[in-house]
Amino acid sequence: MALLTWQEELNSGIEVIDHQHQRIVEMINHLHVARHSLEPMAVAEVIDELVDYTLSHFAFEEELMEEAGYPFCAAHKRVHEVFGKRVMEYRLRFAAGEDIADELRAMLARWLFNHIRGDDQAYAETVKRHLNRFTREHEEGRWLTRTLRRLFG
């Protein structure tokens, strides 16, 4: 499988989200490189970083949707939860000695692009309107401060 390439059609128009999605694509590519280095420790590090970053991204995205009043936030969150459980199963299989890197990479690539094109594009307009309203009202900093406090204490 070739390295993944970011496609402009995946952009939501929400810079912070697009940046996070692009970072996940980079990490998926790092998994490919680590797998072919034949260094199990390198693969383990990439898997851990990829899973942790993705789960953090989900939490940020969910908070953003909730703040914006996106009506399907709960359903979107459930999709994230199901995906998180699936990825944790891969993590456990890897920890048990199974070579899952290529399978995980293929699943992540397929799932991520489909999720962005469908579920994430669905909330984009609601979130953009919300962010634009806050920008106009000069309260962007307060929203970001609240979000960071909720996510990171």
Helices and strands as residue ranges (DSSP letters): G 8-10, H 15-36, H 40-68, H 73-95, H 101-115, I 116-120, H 121-136, H 140-152
